[in-house]
Amino acid sequence: MRYSGARHLPLFLLSALPAGVLGGNLLSTDGFSECISDPSVRVTNLDVTYNKDTRKLEFDVAGISTEVQKVKAALIVSAYGKEIYTKEFNPCDTGMKEMCPLPATDFSSHGTQEIPQEYASQIPSVAFSVPDLEGNVKLQLTNVDTGKPVGCVESTVGNGNTLNMPLISYVAAGIAAAALALSALSALAAGGQPGAATSSPSFGEVIMWFQGMAANGMLSVPYPQVYRSFTTNFAFSTGLVPWGAMQDSIDNFRKTTGGNLTKANYEYLKHNATLVYDNGNSSGSSSGGLFRRGLDTAFLFARDGTDINVGGQSATVGGDGSSGNASSSGTAKDQHFVSGIQAYVEQLSIPSENTFMTVLLIWAIVVAALIVGILLIKVILEGWSMIGKLPKSLESWRRRYWWRLAKAITNLILLLYGMWTLYCVYQFTNGDSWGAKVLAGVTLGLFTIILALFTWRIWSKAKQYKAMDGGTSRLYEDKETWVKYSLFYDSYKKNYWLFFLPAIVYMFAKGCIIAGGNGHGLTQAAGQLAVEAIMLILLLWTRPYQLKSGRWINIIIQIVRVASVVCILVFVEELGISQTTKTITGVVLIVVQSVLTAVLAILIAVNALIVCIKENPHRRKRKEAEKINRDLDNLTPLDARNSLLMEPMAQHNTAYKGAPPVVGPFTDTKGRYDPVPPRPASPTYTDTTSFTRTPRFQREESHENLVSSAAAMGHRDRSVSTSPPDRQPRLPDLNFGGGYGQAR
């Protein structure tokens, strides 16, 4: 038979994924469920496994019939949403006389068949290696006389390979831990230096990237199973951690606070339910015909070596005549239809009604670990201070212990605020426990108030600094303010310190859209696309990050987020896109998001090397400032450094290159004053009535000399007397007798 290349493309793309997710040569059913109500033939067990290496088909089928009837069977196999194989057969024609007609009793069939090579070779090898194979097999029983369906059972077929792997989660958690360590190392190297920008990618950026991938898997659209499994690897970043004992405790809490545990509990989900995802009914080209000829034999009850047990009587059909009792190793599982957030969380064996309480308990555990860890550091620093002198940066850390603790908890709230909003809104709309709803409302309100108080405090500080200095630079320059509030704006430029507020609104809006629109995939995708596009425009317009690396890393991350939501639109059922296109899109999404995650990991490693090798600029500036202060404190009047020779100017020529002379009214062209001329001789007094007059030409010269020396008045010797050197002091003549010159 001939098949088009388009039909094979999804499987070949999946087979190109890392070898760690591939392996095994088995095809087997995974659970089963009844597909009609009130059947007269009820199947109680169905296990079918095919081994490629041995070409052995092992099957185990058991059931109960309530009436004697002749039946015919129809086997329907589908892959990736398309029926690829249909086969009808009659038990009477296969030599199973014990089941022809079917008696009103219990029956079972167990056996191992060897598939001929000519049929086994028709099953493509890629079917055994592709992760999250979307196969389904359905067996319908119809009454031959009436044509009415009397029984139906279906099961998923897989190869055991999946992208929902603990290894991927461990690697992602390792990347986040490395980013956290790098952020701590950078903060330690900066030593609390005001204005020190956080290097990218930071711990917050990595965690929010993982949260974005997890949130993409929560929309109510028919995802390809391979992409659905991939997104669950990042559930830990949103606070969803599977833990059986915790789920049992939450079930007990819900039971005492109005919860319904009939089918919404951990034990039922783990052992008695088969998840059935809403994958839509899209038509079009798919992988039809891929397994057709091989399944012609693989999923039928062959004649050779089959043990049949009817009403306790065993018989062997064909083979070597050996017989054996049928075994029934499994029990029927209920079909549990899921989509959206419920499908995402219940893949992790977390009942959807337990979602919020799971996140709350994980958050409480993390907060407790933070408190213990910071307290331990406090104790170590106190002990260090008692036996020696702490470095200045550590001394500041020791004194600000309570503030550091509050800052760490606030940072955790900021990281989880978007996902916390999502889980709280989901609890309000889908939760069944009034206790959980109260806790959701209280915590969401408390977190919002804490972020609002910090925002108001930073705004007040900025307003105060702007009134004092005309700008908000002191948010970055004042150490006290920086230590307390910088976690909100330390990555942003001084002109965009308020950009953290649109970031908080962005996280809140995403959470409300995904949780509030649960069950409406098109609404969720359109709303999320609008929010992501607005944030991308803001980033491209403002470029608010201090470091150039931070700007481009965050812009690239946001571009991938927008592209991811555009790809999710392909999965929306209302658009009617074929399952093949959806599968290809899912694989492309996995590749793009995995590549970006790997790039972030590489950048973290590069930044770590830079921090360890390159001299920290903040440390260098701090050392230079300390050196200048120390030099100024050590200067003395006789210190050689207190001179112009301390830092001589570089003279390339011998000519004077100082400032040009200032020409004044009494200076020459070079700015020099004329020398002060000698003082003219004083007139000689002979008596009170006569004295020798100075000649006219001498008075004029004296007047000119007085004017010409006026500029040098400040430099003259103030001790020069105007009195003649030969004059003796005497009393003034007051002339009381009326005669001038009497009684001298």
matplotlib code that plots the C-alpha trace (Angstrom):
import matplotlib.pyplot as plt

x = [0.0, 1.2, 1.1, 1.6, 4.6, 2.3, 0.8, 4.2, 5.6, 4.2, 5.7, 9.1, 9.3, 8.5, 11.1, 13.7, 13.3, 16.2, 17.0, 16.3, 12.6, 12.8, 13.3, 11.3, 9.7, 6.3, 2.8, 0.2, -3.2, -3.3, -6.4, -9.9, -13.4, -16.9, -18.2, -21.9, -24.3, -26.1, -24.4, -25.6, -22.0, -19.7, -15.9, -14.0, -10.5, -8.6, -4.8, -3.1, 0.7, 2.7, 6.5, 8.3, 11.4, 9.6, 6.6, 4.5, 1.0, -0.2, -3.8, -6.0, -9.8, -12.5, -16.2, -19.7, -22.8, -26.3, -28.1, -27.5, -26.9, -25.0, -22.6, -20.2, -17.3, -15.9, -12.4, -11.7, -8.2, -7.5, -4.3, -4.0, -7.7, -8.3, -9.8, -7.1, -8.3, -11.7, -12.3, -15.4, -15.3, -17.6, -16.3, -18.0, -15.8, -12.6, -13.2, -14.3, -17.3, -17.4, -18.4, -20.9, -23.4, -22.2, -23.6, -25.2, -22.2, -18.7, -16.1, -12.4, -9.7, -6.0, -3.2, 0.0, 0.2, 3.1, 2.5, 3.8, 6.8, 4.9, 2.4, 4.8, 7.0, 4.1, 4.2, 6.6, 9.5, 8.7, 5.5, 7.6, 9.7, 7.5, 6.7, 3.1, 1.7, -1.9, -3.5, -6.8, -8.5, -12.2, -14.0, -17.7, -20.1, -23.3, -26.3, -26.4, -30.2, -31.2, -28.2, -28.2, -24.9, -24.6, -21.1, -18.3, -14.8, -12.0, -8.4, -5.5, -2.5, 0.9, 4.6, 5.5, 7.5, 6.5, 7.9, 6.4, 9.8, 11.2, 14.6, 13.3, 11.8, 15.1, 17.1, 14.7, 14.9, 18.7, 18.6, 16.4, 18.7, 21.8, 20.0, 19.3, 22.9, 24.1, 21.8, 23.0, 26.6, 26.1, 24.4, 27.2, 29.8, 28.0, 28.1, 24.8, 26.2, 23.2, 22.3, 23.8, 21.8, 20.8, 22.5, 20.3, 18.9, 18.0, 16.2, 12.9, 13.2, 13.9, 11.0, 8.6, 9.7, 9.0, 5.6, 4.7, 5.3, 3.3, 0.4, 0.4, -0.6, -3.6, -5.7, -8.9, -7.8, -7.2, -3.5, -1.4, -0.6, 3.1, 2.9, 0.5, 3.0, 5.9, 4.3, 3.7, 7.5, 7.4, 4.5, 6.9, 7.5, 3.8, 3.8, 2.2, 4.2, 2.7, 2.7, 0.3, 0.4, -0.3, -3.3, -4.8, -4.6, -6.2, -9.0, -9.6, -9.7, -12.1, -14.3, -14.7, -15.3, -18.1, -16.2, -17.6, -15.1, -17.2, -15.1, -12.8, -10.2, -6.6, -7.3, -10.0, -7.8, -4.8, -6.3, -9.9, -9.9, -8.7, -8.2, -9.9, -8.8, -11.0, -9.1, -11.8, -13.3, -11.2, -11.0, -8.5, -5.4, -3.7, -1.7, -4.4, -3.2, 0.1, -0.6, -3.3, -1.9, 0.1, -3.0, -5.0, -3.5, -2.1, -5.4, -7.5, -8.0, -6.0, -6.8, -3.5, -2.7, -5.8, -7.2, -10.9, -12.8, -16.6, -18.5, -15.5, -14.9, -11.5, -10.7, -7.9, -8.4, -5.6, -2.0, -0.4, -3.5, -2.4, -5.0, -4.9, -7.1, -7.7, -6.4, -7.9, -5.3, -7.1, -10.3, -12.4, -11.5, -14.0, -13.7, -12.7, -13.2, -10.9, -9.8, -8.2, -6.7, -8.3, -6.5, -3.2, -3.3, -4.8, -2.0, 0.1, -2.4, -3.7, -7.5, -8.6, -10.5, -7.2, -5.3, -5.2, -4.6, -1.7, -0.1, -0.8, 0.9, 3.9, 4.2, 4.0, 6.8, 9.0, 8.4, 9.3, 12.5, 13.4, 12.8, 15.0, 17.7, 17.9, 17.8, 20.7, 22.7, 21.9, 23.2, 26.4, 27.0, 26.4, 28.9, 31.4, 31.0, 31.7, 35.1, 36.2, 35.3, 32.8, 33.2, 31.2, 28.7, 28.0, 27.7, 25.0, 23.3, 23.4, 21.8, 19.0, 18.0, 14.2, 14.2, 16.0, 13.5, 10.5, 12.2, 12.7, 9.0, 7.9, 10.1, 8.5, 5.0, 6.1, 7.3, 4.1, 1.6, 0.4, 0.0, -1.5, -4.2, -4.9, -5.3, -7.4, -9.8, -10.0, -10.8, -13.6, -15.2, -14.6, -13.8, -16.2, -14.8, -15.8, -12.7, -10.4, -12.4, -11.9, -8.2, -8.0, -9.7, -7.7, -4.3, -5.0, -6.2, -3.2, -0.7, -2.3, -2.2, 1.5, 2.4, 0.2, 1.9, 5.3, 4.2, 2.7, 5.9, 8.2, 5.9, 6.0, 9.8, 10.1, 7.7, 9.7, 13.1, 11.7, 10.5, 13.9, 16.3, 14.2, 14.5, 14.2, 17.8, 18.0, 16.0, 19.2, 21.7, 20.4, 21.6, 18.8, 16.1, 18.0, 18.3, 14.6, 12.8, 15.2, 13.8, 11.0, 13.1, 16.7, 16.7, 15.2, 16.7, 16.3, 13.8, 11.7, 11.7, 7.9, 7.9, 7.4, 3.8, 2.8, 4.7, 2.4, -0.7, 0.5, 0.8, -2.6, -4.3, -2.9, -4.0, -7.5, -7.9, -6.7, -8.7, -11.8, -12.0, -11.5, -13.6, -13.4, -10.2, -10.7, -11.4, -8.4, -6.0, -7.3, -7.1, -3.7, -2.4, -3.6, -1.9, 1.4, 1.4, 0.9, 3.8, 6.0, 5.1, 6.0, 9.3, 10.2, 9.1, 10.7, 13.5, 13.5, 16.3, 19.6, 21.8, 21.8, 21.8, 18.7, 16.9, 17.4, 17.0, 13.6, 12.5, 13.4, 11.6, 8.5, 8.7, 8.7, 5.7, 3.7, 4.7, 3.7, 0.2, -0.1, 0.7, -1.9, -4.5, -3.8, -5.1, -8.4, -11.2, -13.3, -10.7, -11.0, -7.3, -6.3, -4.7, -1.6, -1.0, -1.6, 0.9, 3.5, 2.8, 3.1, 6.5, 7.7, 6.6, 8.6, 11.7, 11.5, 10.9, 13.5, 16.1, 15.3, 15.6, 19.0, 20.1, 19.1, 21.1, 24.2, 23.8, 23.6, 26.9, 28.6, 27.5, 28.8, 32.2, 32.2, 31.3, 34.0, 36.8, 36.2, 36.6, 33.3, 32.8, 30.8, 33.6, 36.2, 34.3, 33.9, 37.7, 38.5, 36.2, 37.8, 41.3, 40.5, 38.9, 42.0, 44.4, 42.5, 42.5, 46.3, 47.3, 49.4, 50.7, 54.2, 53.0, 54.5, 51.1, 49.7, 51.2, 50.8, 53.3, 50.9, 49.2, 51.3, 49.7, 50.9, 52.8, 53.5, 55.0, 57.1, 54.8, 52.4, 49.0, 47.1, 44.2, 44.8, 45.6, 42.8, 43.6, 42.3, 42.1, 45.5, 47.4, 49.5, 48.7, 50.0, 47.9, 50.8, 50.5, 53.0, 55.4, 54.3, 56.3, 58.1, 56.1, 56.8, 58.5, 56.3, 56.2, 58.5, 56.7, 58.5, 55.9, 52.1, 51.8, 54.2, 55.4, 57.2, 54.8, 55.3, 55.9, 53.0, 54.7, 55.5, 51.9, 50.7, 53.3, 52.3, 48.7, 49.5, 51.5, 48.7, 46.3, 48.7, 49.4, 45.7, 45.5, 48.4, 46.9, 46.3, 50.0, 51.4, 53.0, 50.4, 53.2, 54.3, 53.5, 52.4, 53.9, 57.2, 60.0, 61.4, 58.2, 57.6, 54.3, 52.6, 49.3, 46.8, 46.4, 42.8, 43.1, 41.0, 42.3, 41.0, 44.5, 46.0, 49.4, 49.3, 50.4, 52.2]
y = [0.0, 3.6, 6.4, 10.1, 11.8, 14.2, 11.3, 10.2, 13.6, 13.9, 10.6, 11.3, 14.6, 13.0, 10.4, 13.1, 14.1, 13.3, 9.7, 9.9, 9.8, 6.9, 3.2, 0.0, -2.2, -2.6, -1.6, -2.1, -1.0, 1.4, 0.8, 0.5, 1.8, 1.0, 3.2, 2.5, 2.7, -0.4, -3.1, -6.7, -7.8, -6.1, -6.4, -6.6, -6.8, -6.0, -6.3, -6.5, -6.2, -6.7, -7.2, -6.2, -8.2, -11.6, -10.8, -12.1, -10.9, -11.4, -10.7, -11.1, -10.5, -11.2, -10.2, -11.1, -11.7, -11.4, -13.3, -15.9, -14.3, -14.5, -11.5, -10.2, -8.0, -4.9, -3.7, 0.0, 1.5, 5.2, 7.2, 11.0, 11.5, 9.5, 6.0, 4.0, 0.5, -1.2, -5.0, -7.0, -10.7, -13.4, -15.7, -18.6, -18.1, -18.2, -21.6, -20.2, -22.5, -22.0, -18.4, -19.1, -18.3, -16.3, -17.9, -16.0, -16.4, -15.1, -15.7, -15.0, -15.6, -15.6, -16.5, -15.7, -15.5, -15.2, -12.7, -13.8, -11.8, -10.6, -8.8, -7.7, -6.0, -3.7, -1.9, 1.0, 1.1, 4.8, 3.6, 1.9, 5.0, 8.0, 9.6, 9.9, 7.9, 8.9, 5.5, 4.2, 0.8, 0.1, -3.3, -3.2, -6.2, -6.3, -8.7, -10.6, -11.0, -7.5, -5.4, -3.6, -2.9, -5.0, -4.2, -1.8, -1.3, 1.0, 1.6, 3.8, 2.2, 3.4, 2.4, 3.5, 6.6, 10.0, 13.5, 13.7, 12.7, 13.3, 13.9, 17.0, 18.4, 17.8, 19.6, 22.5, 22.7, 22.6, 25.5, 27.5, 26.7, 27.8, 31.1, 31.5, 30.8, 33.3, 36.0, 35.5, 35.5, 38.7, 40.4, 39.3, 40.7, 44.0, 44.2, 46.1, 48.8, 51.1, 51.0, 47.6, 46.0, 42.3, 40.2, 38.4, 35.8, 36.2, 33.6, 35.5, 35.6, 31.8, 30.9, 33.1, 31.5, 28.1, 29.3, 30.6, 27.2, 25.5, 28.0, 27.3, 23.7, 24.8, 26.2, 24.4, 23.4, 19.9, 19.7, 17.0, 14.6, 15.0, 18.8, 18.3, 15.9, 18.3, 21.2, 19.2, 19.0, 22.6, 22.3, 22.6, 26.3, 27.0, 25.2, 21.9, 19.1, 15.5, 14.1, 11.3, 11.9, 15.6, 14.8, 12.5, 15.3, 17.8, 15.3, 15.0, 18.8, 19.1, 16.4, 18.4, 21.7, 20.7, 19.0, 16.1, 13.2, 10.7, 10.9, 13.8, 12.3, 11.1, 7.4, 7.4, 9.4, 7.2, 3.8, 3.9, 6.5, 6.6, 10.2, 10.9, 14.2, 16.4, 16.2, 17.5, 16.0, 17.6, 15.8, 15.8, 14.0, 12.1, 9.0, 6.9, 3.5, 3.6, 0.5, -0.9, -4.2, -5.0, -4.5, -6.9, -9.6, -7.8, -6.9, -9.9, -13.0, -15.4, -19.1, -20.5, -21.1, -19.4, -20.5, -19.9, -20.2, -20.1, -20.6, -22.3, -24.7, -24.3, -25.2, -24.6, -23.5, -24.7, -24.7, -27.6, -28.5, -27.1, -25.5, -23.2, -21.0, -17.5, -14.8, -11.5, -9.1, -5.8, -4.1, -1.7, 2.0, 4.8, 7.1, 10.5, 13.3, 16.2, 19.4, 22.7, 23.2, 20.0, 18.0, 19.6, 19.1, 15.6, 14.3, 14.9, 12.8, 16.0, 16.2, 19.5, 20.4, 20.0, 22.4, 25.5, 23.8, 21.9, 25.2, 26.8, 24.0, 24.0, 27.7, 27.4, 24.7, 27.0, 29.9, 27.8, 26.7, 30.4, 31.3, 28.4, 29.1, 32.8, 32.2, 29.7, 32.3, 34.8, 32.4, 31.8, 35.6, 36.2, 33.6, 35.0, 38.5, 37.1, 35.6, 38.0, 41.1, 40.6, 42.2, 45.3, 43.8, 40.8, 43.2, 45.0, 41.7, 40.7, 43.9, 43.8, 40.2, 40.8, 43.1, 40.5, 37.9, 40.1, 41.0, 37.3, 36.4, 39.5, 38.3, 34.9, 36.5, 38.6, 35.5, 33.5, 36.3, 35.6, 31.8, 32.5, 34.6, 31.8, 29.1, 31.4, 32.3, 28.7, 27.7, 30.3, 28.9, 25.2, 24.4, 22.6, 23.4, 26.6, 26.4, 26.3, 29.2, 31.3, 30.6, 31.5, 34.8, 35.7, 34.9, 36.6, 39.7, 39.7, 39.3, 42.1, 44.4, 43.6, 44.5, 47.6, 48.8, 48.4, 50.2, 53.1, 53.3, 53.4, 56.0, 58.1, 57.9, 58.9, 61.8, 63.0, 62.8, 64.5, 67.4, 67.7, 67.0, 67.4, 63.7, 60.2, 59.2, 58.7, 55.5, 54.1, 56.2, 56.1, 52.9, 52.6, 52.9, 50.6, 47.8, 48.0, 48.4, 47.6, 44.1, 45.8, 48.0, 46.9, 45.6, 48.8, 52.1, 55.1, 56.6, 53.5, 52.6, 52.3, 49.5, 46.9, 48.1, 47.1, 43.8, 43.1, 44.0, 41.7, 38.8, 39.4, 39.7, 36.5, 34.6, 36.0, 35.2, 31.6, 30.7, 32.8, 31.5, 27.9, 25.7, 28.3, 27.8, 30.4, 33.1, 32.1, 32.1, 35.4, 37.1, 35.8, 36.8, 40.4, 40.6, 39.1, 41.4, 44.5, 43.5, 42.9, 46.4, 48.0, 46.2, 47.2, 50.8, 51.5, 48.9, 49.5, 47.2, 48.7, 46.0, 45.5, 41.7, 42.1, 44.0, 41.6, 38.4, 39.6, 40.8, 37.4, 35.6, 37.8, 37.2, 33.4, 33.8, 35.6, 33.0, 30.2, 31.7, 32.1, 28.4, 27.5, 29.1, 26.3, 23.8, 25.7, 23.3, 26.1, 26.7, 23.1, 22.5, 19.0, 16.8, 16.4, 20.1, 20.2, 17.5, 19.2, 22.5, 20.9, 19.4, 22.8, 24.4, 21.8, 22.4, 26.2, 26.3, 23.7, 25.7, 28.9, 27.0, 25.7, 29.2, 30.5, 27.7, 28.6, 32.3, 31.5, 29.5, 32.4, 34.9, 32.7, 32.6, 36.4, 37.0, 34.6, 35.8, 39.4, 42.1, 43.3, 47.0, 47.8, 46.5, 48.4, 51.7, 51.0, 50.4, 53.6, 55.6, 54.1, 54.9, 58.5, 59.0, 57.3, 59.6, 62.7, 61.7, 61.2, 64.5, 67.0, 70.5, 69.2, 66.1, 65.8, 64.8, 68.2, 69.9, 70.4, 67.6, 65.0, 64.6, 66.5, 67.6, 65.9, 68.6, 67.7, 71.1, 73.6, 76.5, 77.6, 76.2, 77.7, 80.1, 83.3, 86.4, 88.8, 92.3, 94.9, 98.7, 99.2, 96.3, 95.7, 93.2, 90.3, 91.2, 92.7, 95.9, 98.8, 99.1, 101.6, 104.9, 106.5, 108.9, 112.6, 114.6, 116.3, 120.1, 121.8, 123.7, 126.7, 128.1, 128.4, 131.2, 130.3, 127.2, 126.3, 125.4, 122.6, 123.7, 123.3, 120.7, 118.7, 118.7, 117.5, 114.7, 113.7, 113.6, 111.4, 109.1, 108.9, 107.8, 105.3, 103.7, 103.4, 99.8, 98.8, 100.5, 97.1, 96.2, 99.4, 99.6, 101.0, 102.1, 105.0, 108.4, 111.5, 113.8, 115.4, 113.6, 116.8, 118.1, 117.9, 117.4, 120.4, 121.5, 123.1, 126.9, 127.4, 131.3, 131.9, 135.5, 136.5, 137.3, 134.9, 133.8, 134.9, 133.0, 130.2]
z = [0.0, -0.7, 1.8, 1.3, 3.0, 4.9, 6.8, 8.0, 8.9, 12.5, 13.5, 11.8, 13.6, 16.9, 16.3, 15.9, 19.6, 22.0, 22.5, 26.2, 25.5, 23.1, 23.6, 24.1, 21.4, 22.9, 22.0, 24.7, 25.9, 28.9, 31.0, 29.5, 29.9, 28.7, 25.9, 26.1, 29.0, 30.5, 28.4, 28.5, 28.0, 30.4, 30.0, 33.3, 32.0, 28.8, 28.4, 25.0, 24.5, 21.3, 21.5, 18.3, 19.1, 19.6, 17.5, 20.4, 21.1, 24.6, 25.5, 28.5, 28.2, 30.7, 31.0, 32.0, 29.8, 31.3, 28.5, 25.9, 22.5, 19.3, 18.9, 16.3, 17.1, 15.5, 16.2, 15.5, 15.8, 15.6, 15.7, 16.1, 16.0, 12.8, 12.3, 10.5, 10.9, 11.2, 11.2, 11.9, 12.8, 14.3, 17.1, 15.4, 12.4, 14.4, 16.0, 19.4, 19.7, 23.4, 22.7, 19.9, 21.1, 24.1, 27.3, 30.2, 32.4, 32.9, 30.3, 29.7, 27.2, 27.6, 25.3, 23.5, 19.7, 17.3, 14.6, 11.2, 9.9, 6.8, 9.0, 11.7, 9.2, 8.2, 11.6, 11.2, 13.6, 14.5, 16.2, 18.9, 19.6, 19.1, 22.5, 23.6, 20.7, 20.3, 19.6, 20.6, 20.2, 20.6, 20.6, 20.0, 20.4, 18.5, 18.7, 15.4, 15.5, 16.6, 15.4, 18.8, 20.6, 23.6, 24.7, 24.1, 25.5, 24.5, 25.6, 24.6, 22.9, 23.7, 23.6, 27.1, 25.8, 27.0, 27.3, 30.8, 32.3, 35.8, 34.1, 32.3, 35.5, 37.3, 34.5, 34.6, 38.4, 38.1, 35.7, 38.1, 41.0, 39.0, 38.2, 41.9, 42.9, 40.2, 41.5, 45.0, 43.9, 42.0, 45.0, 47.2, 44.8, 44.6, 48.4, 48.6, 46.2, 45.3, 41.7, 41.0, 38.2, 38.4, 35.7, 33.2, 33.0, 36.7, 38.9, 38.4, 34.7, 34.5, 36.8, 34.9, 31.7, 33.1, 34.4, 30.9, 29.4, 32.1, 31.6, 27.9, 28.7, 30.8, 28.1, 27.1, 23.6, 22.2, 22.5, 20.9, 23.7, 23.1, 23.9, 26.8, 28.4, 27.7, 29.5, 32.7, 33.3, 34.4, 36.8, 39.7, 38.9, 39.5, 42.9, 41.7, 43.1, 43.2, 46.7, 47.7, 51.4, 50.9, 48.6, 51.2, 53.8, 51.4, 50.7, 54.4, 54.8, 51.9, 53.4, 56.6, 54.8, 52.4, 49.6, 47.6, 47.4, 45.4, 42.3, 43.2, 45.4, 45.1, 45.4, 42.7, 40.3, 40.9, 40.7, 39.3, 36.5, 32.9, 31.7, 28.4, 26.9, 24.8, 21.6, 19.3, 16.2, 13.6, 10.3, 7.5, 6.6, 9.5, 10.1, 8.6, 7.2, 9.1, 11.1, 9.0, 7.7, 10.8, 13.1, 10.9, 13.0, 16.0, 17.7, 16.7, 18.8, 16.8, 16.6, 17.8, 21.5, 22.9, 26.3, 26.7, 30.0, 29.9, 33.1, 34.7, 31.8, 30.2, 26.6, 24.2, 20.6, 18.2, 19.2, 21.0, 22.9, 26.2, 28.3, 31.2, 33.4, 32.3, 34.5, 35.2, 36.4, 36.0, 36.8, 34.8, 35.0, 34.6, 31.7, 33.2, 30.7, 31.3, 29.6, 30.4, 33.9, 35.2, 32.5, 33.3, 37.1, 37.0, 34.8, 37.9, 40.0, 41.7, 41.8, 40.3, 43.5, 45.4, 43.1, 45.2, 48.5, 46.9, 45.9, 49.3, 51.2, 48.8, 49.3, 53.1, 52.9, 50.9, 53.2, 56.2, 54.5, 53.8, 57.4, 58.7, 56.1, 56.8, 60.6, 60.2, 58.3, 61.1, 63.8, 61.8, 61.4, 65.1, 66.0, 63.5, 65.0, 68.5, 67.5, 64.9, 62.8, 60.1, 56.6, 56.1, 53.7, 56.1, 59.0, 57.2, 56.4, 60.0, 61.3, 58.7, 59.4, 59.7, 56.7, 54.6, 55.7, 54.8, 51.5, 50.6, 51.3, 49.3, 46.4, 46.5, 46.4, 43.4, 41.6, 42.1, 41.9, 38.4, 39.0, 42.4, 40.8, 38.3, 41.0, 43.3, 40.5, 39.5, 43.1, 43.2, 40.0, 40.3, 43.9, 46.2, 49.7, 51.4, 53.5, 50.4, 48.9, 52.1, 52.1, 48.4, 49.0, 52.1, 50.5, 47.2, 49.0, 51.4, 48.5, 46.6, 49.6, 50.2, 46.6, 46.7, 49.9, 48.4, 45.3, 47.3, 49.4, 46.4, 44.7, 47.9, 48.0, 44.4, 44.8, 47.8, 46.0, 43.0, 45.1, 46.8, 43.9, 40.8, 39.9, 41.3, 41.1, 44.8, 44.5, 43.0, 45.0, 48.6, 50.2, 52.7, 50.1, 47.7, 50.2, 51.2, 47.8, 45.0, 44.4, 42.5, 40.2, 40.4, 36.8, 35.3, 34.2, 36.4, 34.0, 34.1, 37.8, 37.7, 35.0, 37.7, 38.0, 34.4, 35.0, 38.0, 36.1, 33.2, 35.6, 37.2, 33.8, 32.5, 35.6, 35.3, 31.6, 31.8, 35.0, 34.2, 30.6, 31.6, 29.2, 26.4, 24.5, 21.9, 24.5, 26.5, 23.5, 22.1, 25.5, 26.3, 22.8, 23.5, 26.8, 25.5, 22.5, 24.7, 26.9, 23.8, 22.5, 25.9, 26.0, 22.4, 23.0, 26.4, 26.6, 30.4, 31.5, 32.7, 31.1, 27.4, 27.9, 30.1, 27.4, 24.6, 26.7, 27.9, 24.5, 22.9, 25.7, 25.1, 21.3, 21.9, 24.3, 21.6, 19.0, 21.4, 21.8, 18.1, 17.7, 20.4, 18.1, 15.7, 18.4, 18.9, 17.8, 16.3, 13.6, 12.4, 11.7, 11.0, 13.6, 11.5, 11.5, 15.2, 15.9, 13.8, 15.5, 18.9, 18.0, 16.7, 19.9, 21.9, 19.9, 20.1, 23.8, 24.5, 22.5, 24.4, 27.7, 26.6, 25.6, 29.0, 30.7, 28.6, 29.4, 33.1, 32.9, 31.0, 33.5, 36.3, 34.7, 34.2, 37.9, 39.0, 36.7, 35.9, 38.5, 39.7, 38.7, 41.8, 44.0, 42.0, 42.4, 46.1, 46.5, 44.6, 46.8, 49.9, 48.6, 47.9, 51.3, 53.0, 51.0, 52.0, 55.6, 55.6, 54.0, 56.1, 55.3, 54.6, 52.8, 49.3, 48.0, 49.0, 46.0, 42.3, 41.7, 43.2, 39.8, 37.2, 34.0, 30.9, 29.0, 25.3, 24.5, 26.6, 25.9, 28.6, 28.0, 30.9, 30.8, 28.8, 30.9, 31.8, 30.6, 33.1, 32.9, 34.6, 33.1, 30.0, 27.2, 29.4, 32.4, 34.4, 36.5, 36.2, 39.2, 41.8, 41.3, 44.2, 46.4, 45.7, 48.4, 50.9, 51.1, 53.7, 56.4, 57.9, 60.1, 60.5, 58.1, 55.4, 53.7, 50.5, 47.7, 45.4, 41.8, 39.4, 37.2, 40.3, 41.5, 38.1, 38.1, 41.6, 40.5, 37.6, 39.8, 42.2, 39.5, 37.9, 41.3, 42.4, 41.2, 43.4, 46.4, 48.1, 47.9, 49.3, 52.7, 55.1, 57.6, 55.3, 57.0, 55.2, 57.8, 57.1, 58.7, 60.4, 61.9, 65.7, 67.3, 69.0, 70.4, 68.0, 68.1, 69.2, 69.1, 72.3, 72.5, 69.1, 67.8, 65.3, 66.2, 69.9, 73.0, 71.2]

ax = plt.figure().add_subplot(projection="3d")
ax.plot(x, y, z, "-o")
ax.set_aspect("equal")
plt.show()
